[in-house]
Amino acid sequence: MDISLTLKYAGRHALKRNALVTRWCEDLVSRECADPAVHQLRQAELLAQVLRAAGRIPAYAPYAARASGRDPLAYLIDNFPIIDKTALRERRQEFLPDGRLPGSRFNIAATSGSTGTPLDVYRTLGSMLREEAFHLQHWRWAGWRRGERQAVLRGDTVIPIDQRQPPYWFRDTAGGQLVLSTRHLNEETAVLFARELDHFGVTQLRAYPSAAYLLATYCERAGVPVRLKSVITGSEMLYDFQRARIESVFRAKVFDFYSMAERVAYASECQHGRMHVNPEYGLVEIVDEDGRHTDGDGTIVGTSLLNRSFPLIRYRMNDTARWSREPCPCGRRYPVIDRISGRLADQLYDLDGRAVNCTLIGFAFDGMRNIRKAQVAQVAADRWIIRVVPAVNYTALDGQRVLAKLAAEVSPRVAASIELVDDIAPLPSGKYKWVSQESSPGKAAGSSSPAALEAREPEEPSTARGRSRASALLASLLC
């Protein structure tokens, strides 16, 4: 047994499953079916606190100073501009408290998101613990109860990336979790995974949609039965064909959720498959190209309500959705949004023809501030190209670091090279494909023709860096 992993996960659960987090979860559950006016009042209270805190943020201070005594919801929409990732990256100092880098009381999550565009997101311990209550609430929607065991297939590094002998998992007995290595999932190991799920007594799986789909596909081909109560998916786009196979093979309902590294919005599926936006997590708007609210398809704009020490206000995502005005049979009175559409990513394969999870590929760009944009393309069965739009301070060392992280954190069985480009053009639809399969169909060894897979921002950043030894330890426990 790996003592360091045991201590890490035990410490993580001591923080995330404490009595205060449980009470916050119960508090959320108690208001689920309340009148929408109750949710609006609670949201306004939280937003008023955010606007007061925004007075310390140079980019927001001029707008926040005039908000006192006014309806915070109306004032926000009428006065604050919509910002995006580009503004946050190029004017970083303006969005920091008092214009300075945070101290050790912050956790700095360096993430590439799903666009190969690095971004630092600063989070406090309080906001991270508060967020856990929302996840616990959703697990309960999916039927989980305290004491039941889960499996996790979400990119955790629990064994060496180059290990070629089982076990390919870590038994987190303190948290009642079986943490599976996504990097080691293939047609042969899936049978071992299935047996371990049974031995550990797992009732619920939490996974990337693409990983859960592959596990279900491999188990079905091998004729290995897996029975679960539910499957919780997130961090990537969930397709209908993926949901159908996962539910058919595991005989379990899928409960998807929507979140992102910036933590400005959170939506989760109920038992009727409706996506409910939690109004106490973030203020969500759907706007058209001109930034006006729309009942049709539009872009998601979110305002964080949890992290008042580093608030993101009216932050535009690249995801699109539309409001649904139909009440949900589940009885919860949260706002409901229809199908969310995210950015595009294809399926890539390593030198052995094994599928490489597109969300894991993003780990190679974590913390890379000198890259404006990147695209990972497989141009042959044995060759990947990483197209990089360099920032002003980019050097060859940045490219070397990306390749090193790709080998160390994603797959050692990938032959990749860096190619500097002026820009990466969008598809005719206007969407941007950040992971692109460009080899001839069927050429990837041992694979069939890859299908395009859409992916959203990762729910959790893979790399968290603190400003002190204590904050680094805290980050390792919480992420």
N, C-alpha and C positions, 0 to 999 in steps of 0.2 A: 504494500500500500504506500502511495506517495504521501508522506507526512506533510509536506509543504502544501499540497493541494487540499488535503484534509483540513488543515488549519485555515487555509484561505476560504474554503467554502463554509466552514463552521463560523468564521468571523463574518462572512457575508450574510449568513442567515441570522446571526445574532443582531445585526444591524437592521436588516430588511424585514424580519418577521417579529420585531419587538411589539410590545403591547400597544404602543402609541400608533404604529402603522395599522395594526389590526383594528383599533378603534376608529381611525380615519376611514378605513374600508367600510366598517359598519355604518358610519355616518353617511357615506355616499349611498350605500344600499338603502338606507332609511328614506332617502329623498327621491329614489328612482321614479316612483309613480306619482310624485307630487304634481300639483298644478304647474304649468309652465311659468306662471307668474312667480312662483317660489324660486325656480331656477334662474329666472331673469334677475330677481332681487339679489340672490347669492352671487351671481356673476358680476352685477354692478358693484357690489361690495368689494369683491376681489380686484376688479378693474380699478376702482378708486385707489386702492393700495398700490397698484402698479403705477398709476399715473403720478402719485406722490413720490414713489421711488425713482421715476424717470427724470425727476428734477436734477438728479446727479449725473445724468447721461448727457454729454454735450449735444449729441444729435437730436435729442428729444426735449431738452430743457426749455427752449423757447415756447414749445407747444404746451408742455406740462405746466408751466408757470401760470397759464391762463385758465386752467381746468377747475380751480377751486370753486365749490358750490354749484357746479353745473352737473347735469345728467352725464355721467361718465361715458355711457354707451354712445349717446348722440354726439358728445363732444369728440370722442375718439374718431368717429367716422367722418365728422365734418372738418376736423382740423389736422389730424396726423396724416402725413403722406405715406403711401405704400412704398416699402423698401424691398430689396431682393438680395440675393446672395452676393452679387457683384458689388453692390454698395457696401455690404458688411465687410467684404474682403478688402476693398480699396480704401475704405475710410474707417478702418478697424478702431483706431484710437478714439474716434468720436462716439463709439458705442460702448466704451468701457466706463465703469464708474469713475467719475472725476477725471476722465481721460487718461487713466493710468492702468497698467496691467494689474490684474488682481493678485492678491497675496496668497498665502498658503491656505486660507480658509475656503478657497475655491478649488474645485476639481476642473481641470482643463481637459476637455475631451477633443482630441484631434481626429477629425473624420474627413473622409473623402466624399461621403455621401454616395450616391450612385451615379455620379457624373465625372468622377476623376478630378473634381475640383476641390482641393483641400479647404477646410474651414475649421477654425477653433471655436468651440462653444464652451462658455464658462458656466459652471453650475455649482450651486451650494449644496451642502449636505442636506439641508432641510428640503430643498426642492427635489432631490433625488429620493429621499424617503417618502415624501408626499406622492411622488409618481408611482411608487410601489403599490400604494393603496388602490390606484386605478387598475393596475394589472391584477391584483388580488380580486377586485370586484369582477373583472371580466372572467377570470378563472372560475369564479362561482357561477357566472352565467352559463359556463360550459360544463357545470356539474361537479367541479372539483370541491372537495371538502378537506379541511385540515386533517392530516394523517394519511391521506391517499398519496400514492407515489406517482411521480411524473418522469417522463423521459424528455431530454432536451437535445435537439438536433439543430443547433443554431450557430455553429462556428466556433465554439469554445475550444481552446487548445488544451487538451487534457492528457495527450500523449505526444511524444516527439513526432514531428511531421514526417520524418523518414522511417518511422517504425513499420515493419512489415510482418509482425507477428502479433496475434491477439494477446491481451485484450485491447480492443479499440474503443474503450470507454472508461469512465471513472464512476465508481459507486459512491455517490455523495449521500452517505447514510444520515448525516446530520440534517440535511434538508429534504431527505426522501426523494432524491433525484438520481436518475441514471443519465449521466452526461455522455452522449455519444460523439465521436469524432466525425464531423461532417467531411473532413478531408479524406477519410479512409472508407467512405461509403462507396461500394461498387457491387457488382453482381455476386461476387463470392462472399464478401463480408456481410452483405445484407442478411444472409441466413443466420450468421452468428449474432447479428444485432437482434433479429427476431427472437431467437432463443433466449438471449439475455433479457429482453423485454419481459418475457414470460417468467423467467427465473426471479427477476427483481420485483415482480408483481405490479407492473406499470398499468395505470388506468387512463392516463392522459398524456398525450404527446404535444410538446411545444416545438415548432420547427419552422424553418424557412419553407415556403410552399414548394419550391423546386426540390428541396431535400426530401420532404415528406412524400412528394410524388415519385421520386426515384426509389425510395425505400418501398413504397407500395408496389411499384412496377416490378422491382426485383423479387419481392416476396411472392407476388402473384405468379411470376414465371417459375419460381422454384417450388410452388405449391406449398409454401410455408404459411400456416394461418397465424394472423395477428389480430387479437380482439382488444379494442380500446373503448372507453366510454366517450371520449371526444378528442379532437385534434385542434390545437390553437395555432394558427399560422399568422405570420406578419413579416414586415421588413422587405417584402417583395410583392409584386403584383400576383394575385391569385387568379388563375384562369379557370373557366368552367370545366375544361377537360381534366385539369389537375384535381379540382374538388371532387369530380365524379369518381375518379379512380381511387383517391384517398378514402372517400366514404365507402366505396364498394369493397375495397380490399380489407380495410380495417373495421368495417361495419360500425363506423363511428361518425358522428356529425362533425363537420368542420366549422370552427368559429374563428373568423378572420378579424384582424384589427389593423388599424392605420395609425402610424406614428412616424416620427422622423427625429434625426439627431438634434434639430433645433428646438424641439419640444414646444411647438406653438399650437399643436392640435392633436386630439386623440379621439378616435372613433372605433367602436367595436361592435361586432355582430352579436345579435341575440339568437335565441333558438329558432326564430322565424327567418333568419338570414337577412334581417334589416340592419343597416349600419348606423348606429346611434352615435351622435357627436356628444361627448361629455362636456357640458357647459362650465363645469368647475375646473377643467384642465386648461382650456384656452377659449378665446373668443374667435369663432370661425366665421369668415365671410366668403361668399362666392361672387367674384366680380368678372365683368367682361373685359375686353381689350382696353377700354378707356378707364378702367378702375371703378365702374359703377356696378352696384348690386344688380344681380340678375336672377331670374327664376329658371333660366335656361342653362345650358352648359357654360361653365366658367372656370376660372382659376381659383384655387384655394388660397386664401389669405388668412393668416392666423396671428393672434396676439397671446403670448404666454402669460398665464396667470399664477404659475407656481414659483418662478424664479425671479423674484423682485430685485435681486442684487445684480442681475444681468438680463433685464427684460428685452424681449424682441417684440416690437409693436408694429402691427400691420405688415407682417413679413410674408411676401409672396412666394408660394411654392411653385414648382413646375407641374404639379398635379392638377387635373381637372375633375370636376364633379358637377352635380346639380342637386338642388334641394328636392326632397320628396314631401308632399303635403298630406300624404295618406297616414292616418294613425296606425301604429303598430299593434298587432294582436297581443303582443307580450305585455302590454299595459304600461310600459315605461314611457315617460313623457319627455324624453330627450329629443332634440331635433334629429331628423333622419336624412341622410344623403344617399343618393343613388350611386351606382357603380363609379368607382374612382379609377381614373386612367393615369398611369405614371409614365416614366421614361422607358425607352426600349433597350433591351439587352438580349443578345443571342446566347445560345449554349456553345461554350468552347470545350475543347478536349485536350488532355495532356498527351505526352508521347506514347503512353500505353493505351490511348483511346478511351480513357476514363473521363467522365464528365467533371468539370471544375465549376463549382458553384459561383454564380456571377456576383453574389454579394461578398463572398470571400475575396474575390479579385480586387474589390475596393480597398481591402486592408493594405494593399501594396502602396496606396497613396496617402495613408494616414500621416498627418503631420508634415506633408510636403508643401510648404508655403510658396515655393518658387515656381509652381506650376499653375498656369491659368486654367488650362483645360486639358483633358487627356481622353484618348480612346484606345481600347485594347482590342486588337483585331487578330483573328487567326487566319493567316493567308495561305497556309498549307498544313497538312497533317502534323508536320514536325516544325512549324514555325509560327510564332506570334510576333506581331509588331505592336509596340506601344507608341502611338502618335502623341506627341507632347507639344502643346502650345506654351512656350516658355514665358515666365514672367521676367521682369527686368533683371533680377539678381540670380537667375538660373545659371548653373554651371553644370559641367559634365558629371560632377559629383552627385548632383540631385538625381540624374538618370541612373547612376550606379546604385544609389540607395533604393530606388524603386525596384530595380532588378533584384537586389539583395533581399528586400522585403517580400517580393514575389516568391522567391525560392524558399525563404525561411518561414513565411506565414501562410502561403497559399498552396504551393505545390513545388517540390524539388524536381519534378518531371515535366518541366516546361522549358522550351528553348525560345527565349524572347530577346528582342533588341529594341533600342530606342530610336525613334525617328522624329526629328524636330520639324514642325509644320507651322505655317502662319495662322491657320485656323482649321476648324473641323466643321464642315458644312452640315446643316440639318437635312433630314429626309424631305422629299417633296411635301409630306404632310406637315412639315414644320417641327416635327419631333426630332429629338437628338438621340442617336443610338451610341451609347458609350462603351458597350461590349458588342463587337461585330464579328459574325461568322462569315468569312469571305473565301474559305476554301471550297472546292467543288463538293457538291452533296455526296455524302458517303465516303469521302476520302479520309476522314478522321478514323484512325485505326480502331477497329472493333466497334464502330459506332454506326448508327443510322443517320439519315439526313436530319440535321438539328432543326428544331422548331424555335421560333423567336419567343423569348420570354421577357415580359416587361418587369421592371424592378423599380421600387420606390426607395426613399432614404432608409438606411439601416436604423432599426429601432434603437439598437445600442451601438455606440462607437466601439471599435475593437481596441483602441488604444487610449488610455487615460493617463495624463501626466500631471502631477502636482508640482507646486513650487517648493516643497520641502519634503523631507523623508516621511514625515507623518502623513502629509496629504497624498504622497505616492502610495503609501500602504492603504490609505482609505480608498483611493481609486481602485486598487487591485481587489479590494473586497466588494465594492459596489458594482463594478462592471462585469 
